[in-house]
Amino acid sequence: MRLNEIVFNDAKPVEGYGPGFFRIGGQVIQGAVITAPSGTRTWGGFDDIPALEALAAHTDVIFIGTGSEIAHLPTGLREQLEKAGVGVEAMASPAAARTYNVLLSEGRRVALAMLPI
């Protein structure tokens, strides 16, 4: 078996999560979070559409973690992101974190916004 080291460049993978927090690139963040190659910061949730739209120029798809359970995104949020030309996929936050990490390791142009579990 051959093991290859993954180089994430400027993007930081999700290393862990728990009740109310995420650990990304060695940093613990309380509450909702956005992470992309441009950086990691807190997120205002579904109403914070401008923060997600700002990722559109450098992102093909944004994974949105809806917390511990999968939930539908508000229609306005999905419409605004699609209008900005970025794909959006909603899933439970643990699944969104795993999917983001895999695609990030492949060098894809992805971003992640998650609500805590």
Secondary structure, DSSP 8 states (H G I E B T S, - for coil): --------TT---EEEEETTEEEETTEEEES-EEEETTEEEE---TT-HHHHHTTGGG-SEEEEEESSS-----HHHHHHHHHTT-EEEEE-HHHHHHHHHHHHHTT--EEEEEE--
